[in-house]
Amino acid sequence: MFKLIAVWIVNALALLILPYLLPSIQVAGLGTALLVAVVLGLINTLLRPLLILLTLPVTVLTLGLFIFVINAVLFQLAGSLIDGFQVGGFWSALAGSIAYSLVSWALSSVLLGKR
C-alpha cells in the first residue's frame, strides 16, 4: 500500500515539473496534480489496453510508433477531463506524455530506488 501511495506522489511531482519543461502544459497546483495522476493511472489501466488492441494493425504497421499517438491522445483526454490541467494541443500532448514518462521514471529511480 505504501508503494502505491509513493508512486502516486512521485507521478504528481512529475506533473508539477512538466510546466517548467513545456510551457504549453499547465497544472494549477498540488491537488490538481494528485487528481491528474489518479485519472491518468485509471485511463492508462482501463482505456490504453483496449485502444492498443483496437489499433494493433496500425501499431504493427508503424513498428510500434503509433503507441506514442495513443499516449498523446490519452494525455490530452486527461487534460480535457480535469479543470486546472491544460494541454495546449496534440503536439503538446505528445511531448508532454513523453516528458511525463521520463520525469516520472527519473524521480521514481531517485526517490524510490530500484523496482
N, CA and C atoms as a LAMMPS dump frame, in Angstrom:
ITEM: TIMESTEP
0
ITEM: NUMBER OF ATOMS
345
ITEM: BOX BOUNDS ff ff ff
-5.0000000000000000e+02 5.0000000000000000e+02
-5.0000000000000000e+02 5.0000000000000000e+02
-5.0000000000000000e+02 5.0000000000000000e+02
ITEM: ATOMS id mol type element x y z
1 1 1 N 0.823 -1.195 0
2 1 2 C 0 0 0
3 1 3 C 0.872 1.266 0
4 2 1 N 1.961 1.217 0.782
5 2 2 C 2.863 2.365 0.83
6 2 3 C 3.486 2.636 -0.524
7 3 1 N 3.849 1.58 -1.237
8 3 2 C 4.492 1.742 -2.545
9 3 3 C 3.531 2.409 -3.542
10 4 1 N 2.247 2.029 -3.489
11 4 2 C 1.244 2.628 -4.373
12 4 3 C 1.108 4.126 -4.103
13 5 1 N 1.07 4.498 -2.84
14 5 2 C 0.957 5.916 -2.477
15 5 3 C 2.228 6.665 -2.878
16 6 1 N 3.379 6.039 -2.704
17 6 2 C 4.644 6.675 -3.075
18 6 3 C 4.714 6.909 -4.578
19 7 1 N 4.294 5.936 -5.371
20 7 2 C 4.288 6.095 -6.833
21 7 3 C 3.301 7.177 -7.235
22 8 1 N 2.158 7.241 -6.571
23 8 2 C 1.155 8.265 -6.85
24 8 3 C 1.735 9.659 -6.596
25 9 1 N 2.431 9.826 -5.499
26 9 2 C 3.022 11.127 -5.168
27 9 3 C 4.146 11.473 -6.145
28 10 1 N 4.946 10.488 -6.517
29 10 2 C 6.028 10.728 -7.489
30 10 3 C 5.441 11.158 -8.829
31 11 1 N 4.361 10.511 -9.26
32 11 2 C 3.718 10.897 -10.525
33 11 3 C 3.14 12.307 -10.438
34 12 1 N 2.587 12.668 -9.289
35 12 2 C 2.08 14.029 -9.113
36 12 3 C 3.224 15.041 -9.163
37 13 1 N 4.359 14.706 -8.565
38 13 2 C 5.521 15.598 -8.638
39 13 3 C 6.014 15.749 -10.072
40 14 1 N 5.982 14.641 -10.82
41 14 2 C 6.372 14.713 -12.234
42 14 3 C 5.438 15.643 -12.996
43 15 1 N 4.156 15.599 -12.674
44 15 2 C 3.208 16.507 -13.335
45 15 3 C 3.473 17.965 -12.961
46 16 1 N 3.915 18.198 -11.729
47 16 2 C 4.217 19.569 -11.317
48 16 3 C 5.474 20.11 -12.004
49 17 1 N 6.365 19.235 -12.421
50 17 2 C 7.591 19.648 -13.114
51 17 3 C 7.322 19.961 -14.583
52 18 1 N 6.307 19.328 -15.17
53 18 2 C 6.042 19.482 -16.608
54 18 3 C 5.9 20.925 -17.091
55 19 1 N 5.172 21.812 -16.391
56 19 2 C 5.055 23.195 -16.915
57 19 3 C 6.386 23.919 -17.039
58 20 1 N 7.387 23.513 -16.264
59 20 2 C 8.71 24.13 -16.382
60 20 3 C 9.441 23.651 -17.63
61 21 1 N 9.12 22.434 -18.068
62 21 2 C 9.741 21.887 -19.27
63 21 3 C 8.985 22.262 -20.537
64 22 1 N 7.657 22.274 -20.436
65 22 2 C 6.793 22.572 -21.589
66 22 3 C 5.765 23.626 -21.17
67 23 1 N 5.952 24.865 -21.576
68 23 2 C 5.032 25.93 -21.157
69 23 3 C 3.602 25.754 -21.666
70 24 1 N 3.385 24.905 -22.651
71 24 2 C 2.027 24.714 -23.173
72 24 3 C 1.199 23.767 -22.308
73 25 1 N 1.79 23.224 -21.263
74 25 2 C 1.073 22.379 -20.306
75 25 3 C 1.021 23.125 -18.984
76 26 1 N -0.171 23.231 -18.418
77 26 2 C -0.359 23.959 -17.168
78 26 3 C -1.008 23.056 -16.125
79 27 1 N -0.488 23.105 -14.904
80 27 2 C -1.052 22.381 -13.765
81 27 3 C -1.298 23.42 -12.678
82 28 1 N -2.551 23.469 -12.176
83 28 2 C -2.932 24.525 -11.242
84 28 3 C -2.237 24.408 -9.894
85 29 1 N -2.027 23.214 -9.398
86 29 2 C -1.398 23.072 -8.089
87 29 3 C -1.223 21.616 -7.714
88 30 1 N -0.851 21.395 -6.464
89 30 2 C -0.578 20.046 -5.991
90 30 3 C -1.84 19.177 -5.988
91 31 1 N -2.958 19.742 -5.563
92 31 2 C -4.211 18.983 -5.549
93 31 3 C -4.616 18.547 -6.943
94 32 1 N -4.464 19.445 -7.885
95 32 2 C -4.77 19.107 -9.276
96 32 3 C -3.822 18.033 -9.785
97 33 1 N -2.541 18.145 -9.451
98 33 2 C -1.559 17.153 -9.887
99 33 3 C -1.875 15.776 -9.308
100 34 1 N -2.293 15.729 -8.048
101 34 2 C -2.668 14.45 -7.444
102 34 3 C -3.88 13.849 -8.145
103 35 1 N -4.86 14.683 -8.47
104 35 2 C -6.052 14.207 -9.171
105 35 3 C -5.718 13.744 -10.581
106 36 1 N -4.883 14.482 -11.277
107 36 2 C -4.484 14.103 -12.637
108 36 3 C -3.699 12.796 -12.613
109 37 1 N -2.856 12.611 -11.603
110 37 2 C -2.099 11.361 -11.5
111 37 3 C -3.037 10.171 -11.348
112 38 1 N -4.092 10.326 -10.569
113 38 2 C -5.077 9.249 -10.41
114 38 3 C -5.818 9.007 -11.716
115 39 1 N -6.261 10.09 -12.351
116 39 2 C -7.015 9.953 -13.605
117 39 3 C -6.148 9.344 -14.702
118 40 1 N -4.905 9.782 -14.813
119 40 2 C -4.006 9.188 -15.811
120 40 3 C -3.766 7.706 -15.521
121 41 1 N -3.636 7.361 -14.263
122 41 2 C -3.481 5.956 -13.909
123 41 3 C -4.696 5.131 -14.295
124 42 1 N -5.883 5.66 -14.043
125 42 2 C -7.109 4.944 -14.416
126 42 3 C -7.269 4.85 -15.929
127 43 1 N -6.992 5.944 -16.624
128 43 2 C -7.094 5.934 -18.087
129 43 3 C -6.117 4.926 -18.675
130 44 1 N -4.88 4.927 -18.172
131 44 2 C -3.881 4.002 -18.692
132 44 3 C -4.198 2.552 -18.334
133 45 1 N -4.902 2.352 -17.232
134 45 2 C -5.27 0.989 -16.846
135 45 3 C -6.471 0.485 -17.618
136 46 1 N -7.454 1.34 -17.85
137 46 2 C -8.709 0.897 -18.449
138 46 3 C -8.783 1.086 -19.964
139 47 1 N -8.386 2.254 -20.452
140 47 2 C -8.562 2.559 -21.873
141 47 3 C -7.374 2.175 -22.749
142 48 1 N -6.167 2.343 -22.233
143 48 2 C -4.972 2.116 -23.054
144 48 3 C -4.886 0.699 -23.625
145 49 1 N -5.12 -0.351 -22.825
146 49 2 C -5.046 -1.7 -23.424
147 49 3 C -6.089 -1.927 -24.516
148 50 1 N -7.276 -1.369 -24.318
149 50 2 C -8.328 -1.505 -25.325
150 50 3 C -7.943 -0.779 -26.614
151 51 1 N -7.422 0.433 -26.498
152 51 2 C -7.008 1.18 -27.684
153 51 3 C -5.84 0.513 -28.394
154 52 1 N -4.913 -0.033 -27.632
155 52 2 C -3.779 -0.727 -28.258
156 52 3 C -4.268 -1.958 -29.014
157 53 1 N -5.212 -2.662 -28.431
158 53 2 C -5.765 -3.841 -29.103
159 53 3 C -6.524 -3.457 -30.374
160 54 1 N -7.321 -2.396 -30.301
161 54 2 C -8.105 -1.976 -31.464
162 54 3 C -7.229 -1.424 -32.587
163 55 1 N -6.119 -0.834 -32.244
164 55 2 C -5.244 -0.241 -33.257
165 55 3 C -4.022 -1.111 -33.534
166 56 1 N -4.106 -2.378 -33.214
167 56 2 C -2.967 -3.275 -33.384
168 56 3 C -2.428 -3.323 -34.816
169 57 1 N -3.294 -3.381 -35.857
170 57 2 C -2.733 -3.383 -37.214
171 57 3 C -1.912 -2.131 -37.533
172 58 1 N -2.401 -0.971 -37.116
173 58 2 C -1.67 0.275 -37.367
174 58 3 C -0.38 0.293 -36.549
175 59 1 N -0.443 -0.209 -35.327
176 59 2 C 0.741 -0.243 -34.468
177 59 3 C 1.809 -1.155 -35.063
178 60 1 N 1.394 -2.296 -35.579
179 60 2 C 2.354 -3.207 -36.202
180 60 3 C 2.924 -2.582 -37.473
181 61 1 N 2.064 -1.935 -38.25
182 61 2 C 2.497 -1.31 -39.496
183 61 3 C 3.521 -0.194 -39.254
184 62 1 N 3.348 0.532 -38.159
185 62 2 C 4.274 1.631 -37.846
186 62 3 C 5.391 1.193 -36.898
187 63 1 N 5.53 -0.103 -36.722
188 63 2 C 6.568 -0.681 -35.863
189 63 3 C 6.494 -0.166 -34.422
190 64 1 N 5.278 0.015 -33.934
191 64 2 C 5.062 0.407 -32.548
192 64 3 C 5.018 1.897 -32.291
193 65 1 N 5.309 2.712 -33.296
194 65 2 C 5.329 4.156 -33.08
195 65 3 C 3.94 4.743 -32.845
196 66 1 N 2.895 4.031 -33.265
197 66 2 C 1.536 4.54 -33.064
198 66 3 C 1.16 4.571 -31.583
199 67 1 N 1.885 3.837 -30.757
200 67 2 C 1.621 3.87 -29.32
201 67 3 C 1.893 5.269 -28.758
202 68 1 N 2.841 5.988 -29.357
203 68 2 C 3.071 7.377 -28.949
204 68 3 C 1.828 8.231 -29.201
205 69 1 N 1.15 7.984 -30.301
206 69 2 C -0.081 8.712 -30.619
207 69 3 C -1.163 8.376 -29.596
208 70 1 N -1.287 7.105 -29.255
209 70 2 C -2.278 6.689 -28.258
210 70 3 C -1.98 7.368 -26.921
211 71 1 N -0.722 7.382 -26.515
212 71 2 C -0.35 8.035 -25.262
213 71 3 C -0.689 9.528 -25.291
214 72 1 N -0.44 10.179 -26.41
215 72 2 C -0.739 11.609 -26.529
216 72 3 C -2.24 11.861 -26.443
217 73 1 N -3.029 11.028 -27.098
218 73 2 C -4.489 11.193 -27.061
219 73 3 C -5.013 10.992 -25.638
220 74 1 N -4.493 10.014 -24.935
221 74 2 C -4.933 9.767 -23.561
222 74 3 C -4.482 10.88 -22.626
223 75 1 N -3.296 11.421 -22.852
224 75 2 C -2.811 12.551 -22.061
225 75 3 C -3.688 13.773 -22.289
226 76 1 N -4.064 13.99 -23.541
227 76 2 C -4.935 15.114 -23.866
228 76 3 C -6.343 14.894 -23.302
229 77 1 N -6.789 13.645 -23.267
230 77 2 C -8.085 13.324 -22.666
231 77 3 C -8.096 13.701 -21.195
232 78 1 N -7.031 13.39 -20.485
233 78 2 C -6.936 13.768 -19.078
234 78 3 C -6.976 15.291 -18.933
235 79 1 N -6.345 15.992 -19.866
236 79 2 C -6.376 17.451 -19.836
237 79 3 C -7.762 18.018 -20.062
238 80 1 N -8.557 17.332 -20.86
239 80 2 C -9.915 17.825 -21.111
240 80 3 C -10.882 17.431 -20.001
241 81 1 N -10.554 16.429 -19.221
242 81 2 C -11.456 15.977 -18.158
243 81 3 C -11.31 16.774 -16.869
244 82 1 N -10.141 17.315 -16.605
245 82 2 C -9.859 17.92 -15.304
246 82 3 C -9.594 19.412 -15.456
247 83 1 N -10.355 20.201 -14.703
248 83 2 C -10.107 21.644 -14.664
249 83 3 C -8.807 21.892 -13.898
250 84 1 N -8.012 22.796 -14.392
251 84 2 C -6.738 23.094 -13.756
252 84 3 C -5.57 22.375 -14.399
253 85 1 N -5.861 21.462 -15.32
254 85 2 C -4.806 20.766 -16.066
255 85 3 C -5.082 21.013 -17.535
256 86 1 N -4.23 21.809 -18.16
257 86 2 C -4.449 22.205 -19.544
258 86 3 C -3.287 21.742 -20.411
259 87 1 N -3.657 21.165 -21.552
260 87 2 C -2.678 20.709 -22.54
261 87 3 C -2.946 21.509 -23.807
262 88 1 N -1.898 22.116 -24.373
263 88 2 C -2.039 23.041 -25.482
264 88 3 C -2.534 22.47 -26.795
265 89 1 N -2.393 21.225 -27.054
266 89 2 C -2.803 20.619 -28.316
267 89 3 C -2.162 19.255 -28.469
268 90 1 N -2.294 18.692 -29.676
269 90 2 C -1.788 17.334 -29.872
270 90 3 C -0.28 17.252 -29.689
271 91 1 N 0.464 18.192 -30.284
272 91 2 C 1.921 18.124 -30.199
273 91 3 C 2.393 18.369 -28.774
274 92 1 N 1.681 19.228 -28.061
275 92 2 C 1.996 19.431 -26.65
276 92 3 C 1.698 18.17 -25.845
277 93 1 N 0.612 17.499 -26.19
278 93 2 C 0.261 16.246 -25.51
279 93 3 C 1.295 15.167 -25.805
280 94 1 N 1.775 15.115 -27.041
281 94 2 C 2.791 14.131 -27.405
282 94 3 C 4.085 14.387 -26.633
283 95 1 N 4.549 15.637 -26.65
284 95 2 C 5.763 15.983 -25.907
285 95 3 C 5.537 15.828 -24.407
286 96 1 N 4.345 16.185 -23.938
287 96 2 C 4.035 16.073 -22.511
288 96 3 C 3.992 14.639 -22.029
289 97 1 N 3.431 13.749 -22.84
290 97 2 C 3.369 12.344 -22.423
291 97 3 C 4.759 11.729 -22.375
292 98 1 N 5.618 12.109 -23.313
293 98 2 C 6.989 11.599 -23.298
294 98 3 C 7.763 12.185 -22.116
295 99 1 N 7.64 13.498 -21.914
296 99 2 C 8.345 14.149 -20.802
297 99 3 C 7.831 13.633 -19.459
298 100 1 N 6.521 13.423 -19.342
299 100 2 C 5.934 12.895 -18.107
300 100 3 C 6.49 11.51 -17.794
301 101 1 N 6.6 10.675 -18.806
302 101 2 C 7.153 9.337 -18.602
303 101 3 C 8.609 9.397 -18.153
304 102 1 N 9.391 10.238 -18.806
305 102 2 C 10.819 10.342 -18.465
306 102 3 C 11.044 10.935 -17.083
307 103 1 N 10.308 12.001 -16.756
308 103 2 C 10.471 12.641 -15.454
309 103 3 C 9.98 11.709 -14.351
310 104 1 N 8.863 11.032 -14.585
311 104 2 C 8.333 10.089 -13.604
312 104 3 C 9.312 8.944 -13.373
313 105 1 N 9.897 8.44 -14.443
314 105 2 C 10.888 7.369 -14.317
315 105 3 C 12.107 7.843 -13.54
316 106 1 N 12.589 9.045 -13.86
317 106 2 C 13.774 9.568 -13.176
318 106 3 C 13.502 9.799 -11.693
319 107 1 N 12.357 10.404 -11.381
320 107 2 C 12.017 10.629 -9.979
321 107 3 C 11.823 9.318 -9.233
322 108 1 N 11.192 8.351 -9.875
323 108 2 C 10.987 7.054 -9.235
324 108 3 C 12.31 6.371 -8.936
325 109 1 N 13.234 6.447 -9.878
326 109 2 C 14.515 5.78 -9.651
327 109 3 C 15.336 6.493 -8.577
328 110 1 N 15.203 7.8 -8.486
329 110 2 C 15.964 8.549 -7.477
330 110 3 C 15.313 8.428 -6.093
331 111 1 N 13.99 8.63 -6.037
332 111 2 C 13.312 8.667 -4.738
333 111 3 C 12.92 7.298 -4.199
334 112 1 N 12.558 6.391 -5.095
335 112 2 C 12.068 5.088 -4.641
336 112 3 C 13.109 3.987 -4.782
337 113 1 N 14.18 4.248 -5.476
338 113 2 C 15.215 3.241 -5.662
339 113 3 C 14.825 2.233 -6.724
340 114 1 N 15.467 1.065 -6.69
341 114 2 C 15.198 0.031 -7.689
342 114 3 C 13.802 -0.522 -7.532
343 115 1 N 13.227 -0.918 -8.687
344 115 2 C 11.909 -1.56 -8.661
345 115 3 C 12.063 -3.031 -8.845
